[in-house]
Each structure stands twice: as C-alpha cells, then as structure tokens.
Amino acid sequence: MKSEPYSWPYAARLACSLICVSILIYWLYLLADVVMPLLFSIIFAMLLYPAAIWLEKLGLGRIGSILVTLLGFAVVLAGLFFALGYQISSFTDMMPQLTEKLNASIDVLQKWASDQFHISQRRQIAELEKYGKNAAQNSGSVVTTVLSTTTNLLGNMSLVPLYIFFLLYYRDMFTEFFYKVFKGTKKTKINSVLHQIYEVVHSYLSGIFIVTLIVGTLNSLGLMALGIQSAIFFGFLAALLLIIPYIGLLIGGLLPLIVALVTKDSPMYGVGVAGVFFVVQFLEGNVITPYVVGSKVSINSLAAIVGLLLGSALWGIGGMVLALPLLAILKVVFDAVPALQPYGYLLGEPNMGKERAVKSAKIHRLEKEVVETISETTQDVKDMIKGKRTT
C-alpha cells in the first residue's frame, strides 16, 4: 500500500514563503551596491543586444562587435551629457537676475507676513538666521554622507561597461544555465519566457527614449510660448525624469514653475507653466506612452505606484528607476509559472486576459495550419518517392 505524500498546511507554506521573501529582500538591501549596477547592466545589455548581433553578422566577431557597440553607446551618452551641460551653463547665466528677483519676492513675502500675522521683519530675519545656523551645523554631516554615497555609486557604476561586455559575451552560457536549472521544462518554453523578457525590457527602453524626445519637445514648445528662459533645458530635464514614472514629470515641472513666479511680473505665468505640464502629463500617460510603448509593459497603475514606493524604500532613486522594468519581468515570469499566475494577473491590466486569449487562439490556429502544411508536404513527398519506386 502506497503512502500518500505529506501536504504541508497552507499556514506553514505561507510562513515559509514570507521568510524566504524577507531574507531575499534583506540581502537585496544589504548588497545594493553590487545588485543595482548588475541589474542596470542586464537591462542595458538587452538594449544593446540587437546592435551587437548586427555587427557580429557583418564579420566583426563577438568581441569586436561588443566593443564597437559599447563605444557607440558611450559616444551617445557623452553627447547627451554635453548637451545637458550646455543648457546648464546657459541657465547659470540668468542666476544673477534670478537671485535679484528672488530677494525682491522674499521682501514682499516678509511685508505680507508682517501685515497679516504682526511679525516684525527683524524677528523674521532673526528666526531665519537661527534656522540657517542650525542648517550650517548639520550641513557638514549631510555633505559628507552625500559625497560618500555619490563616490560609492560612481565607483560601482564604473563597473557597468565591464558587466555589459561579459553579459553579451557569455550570453549563450547564460541560456544554457537556464536549461540546466529547469531540466523538467521544455527548452521551447524557456526560450519563449526569455524572449518575452527581452521584448518587454527592449520595448520599454526604446519606448522611453522616444517618449522622452516627444515630451521634451512638447514641454519646450509650451515654455517657449510662455517666454520662460532656458525653456529647452527645463523641458528636456522634466522629460528625462520620466524614467521615474508618475512622479518624474511633476518634479521636473517645479523648477520652471518657480522660475516663472520669480522672473515674471504676473503669477499667471506660473499658472501657465503648471497648465503646460498638466496637459503634457495627461497626453504622456493616456496617448503618447500607450501608443509608443504599447501593451507589452502591461503593469496596472496601482502595481506601478506600489512598486515605485517599494523600490524607493529599498534602493532610493535607483530603485524607482528599476521598479517598472523589474515588475514587467516579474509579470512575465509569473505568467509562465502556473502556481504564480494569479500574481501575474494581479500585476497586469484587467483587460489583458482577453487580449492574451485572442493572441493565444491566433497562435494556436497558426500552429495548426503550419502542422497541417508540413503533414501535407510530407505526404506529397512520400507519394512522390513511392511513385518513383513503382516506376
């Protein structure tokens, strides 16, 4: 008589899962300096993979194609930083005027506070000086922390090109690794999951690049129409912050809003700047991004916001940047594992199930037609061979 396998109670399985997740999150937090650059390298390697393959087909060899791809990527980044530096230098030219206007605005604010709350300007200045002294005393530790964090981050990010090179060079070995880990799974299934992950990340990155150009242009045109100085700088700065979904464009709009309130005589210019960024934010979220990126990154808004908060708590700004592509990768993995499919459904859009069913039906019908065509061709070949033998 065979004994039935022991089934753990649901509470015990849930407790084990939570313990494993907690340990994983703890190590991810502890090893952030190592894990974050590696994750960025994996995403950039997926972005550069088509260029490396194309150059390799031209006969450059794997090492040569990867080096040329990395060099081209470095040139593009250098060009972007040069353009950004040029815009920053043009922005610094208006700093004296901005400082003068800001001081005048502070004087007006002090007079208003004195009239409304009966607080003398001398007392206001004394309070500001007291807070300034406290801030100066604490600034030393803050500057030290910022410098050490920045140094560590730059040091770790300097390894990203090296990571990208080896990820592209050993790509076949990583695929074979997944074959060996999931021995009980068909290779076609593993290839399908890996291809979906690649498509999701690649479409997200390429889509973000195109969306940034469109949104930056719209922002710049709106600010130029209002006569805001350094409109191109502010417009594309806000667009670059789109890598932080939902929050980036709002943060990028604060600086031109302050400049408009300080440099312009009427507060309506500030209202105009807010209106420009509100319209662009609406178009980006409802028209531009869905049209450019499409439904491949099918993460619903609630999951995206929670992912941003968790990424920020875990890794800061870098975690917010990585949140959406990592969620998209997790969704692909969850959809591929039957036991995790409910979690994949929870991350996706509500109507994605119907679209997947339609796509699955189309694929099934196409596969059936291919199989029937192959069977008919095989039968024709057999008949031809049989006819030759009879002859």
C-alpha positions in Angstrom: 0.0 0.0 0.0 1.5 3.3 -1.1 1.6 6.1 1.4 0.2 9.4 0.2 2.8 12.3 0.1 2.6 14.6 3.1 1.0 18.0 2.3 2.1 21.0 4.4 -0.7 23.1 5.8 -1.3 26.4 4.0 -0.2 28.5 7.0 3.1 26.7 7.1 3.7 27.1 3.4 2.7 30.8 3.6 5.1 31.3 6.6 8.0 29.6 4.7 7.3 31.8 1.6 7.3 35.0 3.7 10.5 34.0 5.4 12.2 33.4 2.1 11.0 36.7 0.6 12.1 38.6 3.7 15.6 37.0 3.5 15.8 37.8 -0.2 14.7 41.5 0.4 17.2 41.8 3.3 20.1 40.6 1.1 19.0 42.8 -1.8 19.1 45.8 0.5 22.4 44.8 2.1 24.1 44.2 -1.3 22.5 47.2 -3.1 25.9 48.5 -4.2 26.5 45.2 -6.1 23.0 44.3 -7.2 21.9 47.7 -8.6 24.8 48.1 -11.1 24.3 44.5 -12.1 20.6 45.0 -12.8 21.3 48.2 -14.8 23.9 46.2 -16.7 21.5 43.5 -17.6 18.9 46.0 -18.8 21.5 47.9 -20.9 22.8 44.6 -22.3 19.3 43.8 -23.5 19.1 47.2 -25.1 22.5 46.8 -26.9 22.0 43.2 -27.9 20.5 43.9 -31.4 23.4 46.2 -32.3 26.0 43.7 -31.2 24.3 40.9 -33.1 24.1 43.1 -36.3 27.8 44.0 -36.1 28.7 40.4 -35.4 26.8 39.3 -38.6 28.9 41.9 -40.5 32.0 39.9 -39.6 33.5 41.8 -36.7 33.5 38.9 -34.4 31.9 38.7 -31.0 34.5 40.7 -29.1 34.9 43.4 -31.8 31.1 43.8 -32.2 30.6 44.2 -28.4 33.4 46.7 -28.1 32.1 48.8 -31.0 28.6 48.7 -29.5 29.9 49.9 -26.1 31.9 52.6 -27.8 28.9 53.9 -29.7 26.8 53.8 -26.6 29.4 55.8 -24.7 29.5 58.4 -27.5 25.7 58.8 -27.4 25.8 59.3 -23.6 28.7 61.8 -23.9 26.7 63.7 -26.5 23.6 63.8 -24.2 25.7 65.0 -21.2 27.4 67.7 -23.4 24.0 69.0 -24.5 22.8 68.9 -20.9 25.9 70.8 -19.7 25.5 73.4 -22.4 21.9 74.0 -21.3 23.0 74.2 -17.6 25.7 76.8 -18.5 23.1 78.9 -20.3 20.8 78.6 -17.2 23.6 79.8 -14.9 23.9 83.0 -16.9 20.5 84.0 -15.6 21.3 83.3 -12.0 22.1 87.0 -11.0 18.7 88.1 -12.4 17.0 85.1 -10.7 18.7 85.9 -7.3 17.6 89.6 -7.6 14.0 88.6 -8.3 14.1 86.0 -5.5 15.3 88.6 -3.0 12.6 91.0 -4.1 10.0 88.3 -3.7 11.3 87.5 -0.2 10.9 91.1 0.8 7.3 91.2 -0.5 6.6 88.0 1.4 8.1 89.4 4.6 6.0 92.5 4.4 2.9 90.4 3.8 3.7 88.2 6.8 4.3 91.4 8.9 0.9 92.8 7.9 -1.1 89.6 8.3 0.5 88.0 11.3 2.0 91.1 13.0 5.5 89.6 13.0 8.2 92.2 12.5 10.7 91.8 9.7 13.5 91.9 12.3 12.1 88.9 14.1 11.6 87.1 10.8 15.2 87.7 9.9 16.4 86.6 13.4 14.4 83.3 13.0 15.8 82.7 9.6 19.3 83.3 10.8 18.7 80.8 13.7 17.5 78.1 11.3 20.4 79.0 9.0 22.9 78.4 11.8 21.3 75.0 12.6 21.3 74.0 9.0 25.0 75.0 8.7 25.9 72.9 11.7 24.2 69.9 10.3 25.4 70.5 6.7 28.8 69.0 7.4 27.5 65.5 8.1 25.0 65.8 5.3 27.6 66.8 2.8 29.9 64.0 4.0 27.1 61.5 3.6 26.2 62.7 0.1 29.8 62.7 -1.0 30.5 59.2 0.3 27.3 57.9 -1.3 28.0 59.6 -4.6 31.6 58.3 -4.6 30.4 54.7 -3.9 27.7 54.9 -6.5 30.1 56.3 -9.2 32.6 53.6 -8.3 30.1 50.8 -8.6 28.6 52.2 -11.8 32.0 52.3 -13.4 31.8 48.5 -13.5 28.6 48.7 -15.7 30.5 48.7 -19.0 32.5 45.6 -17.9 29.3 43.9 -16.8 27.7 44.6 -20.1 30.7 43.3 -22.0 30.7 39.9 -20.2 26.8 39.6 -20.3 26.9 40.0 -24.0 30.0 37.8 -24.5 28.7 34.9 -22.3 25.0 35.1 -23.4 24.9 31.6 -24.8 26.3 30.3 -21.5 23.5 32.0 -19.5 20.9 30.4 -21.8 22.4 27.0 -21.2 22.4 27.8 -17.5 18.6 28.2 -17.5 18.3 24.9 -19.5 20.2 23.1 -16.8 18.4 24.7 -13.9 14.9 23.9 -15.3 15.6 20.5 -16.6 12.0 19.4 -16.4 10.8 22.2 -18.6 10.9 22.2 -22.4 13.6 24.3 -24.0 11.0 25.9 -26.2 9.1 27.1 -23.1 12.3 28.5 -21.6 13.2 30.2 -24.9 9.7 31.7 -25.0 10.0 33.2 -21.5 13.4 34.6 -22.1 12.3 36.1 -25.4 9.3 37.7 -23.7 11.5 39.2 -21.0 13.8 40.6 -23.7 10.9 42.0 -25.7 9.4 43.7 -22.6 12.7 45.3 -21.5 13.7 46.3 -25.0 10.3 47.8 -25.8 10.2 49.6 -22.5 13.7 51.2 -23.0 13.2 52.1 -26.7 9.8 53.4 -25.9 11.0 55.6 -23.0 13.6 57.1 -25.4 11.1 58.0 -28.0 8.6 59.3 -25.3 11.4 61.4 -23.8 12.0 63.1 -27.1 8.3 63.8 -27.7 7.6 65.0 -24.2 10.7 67.1 -24.1 9.8 68.8 -27.4 6.2 69.5 -26.1 7.5 70.9 -22.8 10.0 73.1 -24.5 7.5 74.5 -27.0 5.0 75.2 -24.2 7.6 77.0 -22.1 8.9 78.9 -25.1 5.4 80.1 -25.9 5.2 81.5 -22.3 8.6 83.2 -22.7 10.3 81.2 -20.0 14.1 81.4 -20.1 16.1 78.2 -20.7 12.9 76.6 -22.0 14.7 73.7 -23.8 16.7 72.9 -20.6 13.6 72.8 -18.4 11.6 70.9 -21.0 14.0 68.1 -21.5 15.0 67.9 -17.9 11.4 67.2 -17.0 11.3 64.7 -19.9 14.4 62.9 -18.7 12.8 62.5 -15.3 10.2 60.3 -17.0 12.3 57.3 -16.0 10.6 57.8 -12.6 7.0 57.1 -13.7 4.1 59.3 -12.5 6.5 61.4 -10.3 9.3 62.5 -12.6 7.4 64.9 -14.8 5.8 66.6 -11.7 9.2 67.0 -10.1 10.7 68.4 -13.3 7.9 71.0 -13.5 8.6 72.5 -10.1 11.8 74.3 -11.2 10.3 76.2 -14.3 7.3 77.0 -12.1 9.5 78.7 -9.5 11.4 80.5 -12.3 8.2 81.7 -13.8 6.9 83.0 -10.5 10.2 84.7 -9.7 11.2 86.2 -13.1 7.8 87.2 -14.4 5.6 90.1 -13.2 2.3 88.2 -13.2 1.6 85.0 -11.3 -0.4 83.9 -14.3 2.8 82.7 -16.0 3.2 80.2 -13.1 -0.4 79.1 -13.8 0.5 78.8 -17.5 3.6 76.6 -16.7 1.5 74.4 -14.5 -1.1 74.1 -17.2 1.6 73.1 -19.8 3.0 70.4 -17.6 -0.5 69.2 -16.7 -1.5 68.8 -20.4 1.7 67.2 -21.3 1.4 64.8 -18.3 -2.1 63.9 -19.5 -1.0 63.3 -23.1 2.0 61.3 -21.9 0.0 59.0 -19.7 -3.0 58.5 -22.0 -1.8 58.9 -25.5 2.0 59.1 -26.1 3.2 56.2 -23.8 0.4 53.8 -24.6 0.9 54.4 -28.4 4.7 54.2 -28.4 5.3 51.6 -25.7 2.2 49.6 -26.4 0.7 46.9 -24.2 4.0 44.9 -23.8 4.7 46.5 -20.4 1.2 45.7 -19.1 1.5 46.8 -15.5 -1.5 48.5 -13.9 -1.2 51.8 -12.2 -1.7 50.5 -8.6 1.1 47.9 -9.0 3.3 50.6 -10.6 2.8 53.0 -7.7 3.4 50.4 -5.1 6.4 49.2 -7.0 7.8 52.7 -7.1 7.4 53.1 -3.3 9.0 49.7 -2.6 11.8 50.5 -5.0 12.4 53.8 -3.3 12.4 52.3 0.1 14.8 49.5 -1.0 17.3 51.3 -3.2 16.3 55.0 -3.4 16.1 56.8 -6.7 17.8 53.8 -8.5 15.1 51.6 -7.1 12.4 53.9 -8.5 14.1 53.8 -12.0 14.3 50.0 -11.9 10.8 49.4 -10.5 8.8 49.3 -13.7 11.1 47.1 -15.8 11.6 44.7 -12.9 7.8 44.5 -12.3 7.4 43.8 -16.1 9.9 41.0 -15.9 8.3 39.5 -12.8 4.9 39.6 -14.6 6.4 37.6 -17.5 7.8 35.0 -15.0 4.6 34.8 -13.0 2.5 34.3 -16.2 4.8 31.4 -17.2 4.6 29.5 -13.9 1.1 28.0 -13.2 1.3 28.4 -9.5 2.2 32.1 -9.8 -0.2 33.1 -12.5 -2.7 34.8 -10.0 0.1 37.2 -9.0 0.8 37.9 -12.7 -2.9 38.6 -13.2 -2.8 41.0 -10.2 0.1 43.0 -11.7 -1.4 43.3 -15.2 -4.2 45.3 -16.7 -7.8 43.9 -16.2 -8.4 43.5 -19.9 -5.1 41.8 -20.7 -6.6 38.4 -20.1 -8.9 38.7 -23.1 -6.1 40.0 -25.3 -3.9 37.1 -24.3 -6.7 34.7 -25.0 -7.2 36.2 -28.5 -3.4 36.1 -29.2 -3.2 32.6 -27.9 -6.1 31.5 -30.2 -4.4 33.1 -33.1 -1.1 31.4 -32.3 -2.8 28.1 -31.8 -4.6 28.4 -35.2 -1.3 29.4 -36.9 0.5 26.4 -35.3 -2.3 24.1 -36.5 -2.0 25.5 -40.0 1.8 25.0 -40.0 1.4 21.4 -38.8 -1.2 20.6 -41.4 1.0 22.2 -44.1 4.0 20.2 -43.0 1.9 17.0 -42.9 0.6 17.6 -46.4 4.1 18.3 -47.7 5.4 15.2 -46.1 2.6 13.1 -47.6 3.3 14.5 -51.0 7.0 13.7 -50.7 6.2 10.2 -49.6 3.8 9.8 -52.6 6.4 11.0 -55.0 9.0 8.6 -53.6 6.6 5.7 -53.7 5.7 6.6 -57.3 9.4 6.7 -58.3 9.9 3.3 -56.7 6.9 1.8 -58.5 8.2 3.2 -61.8 
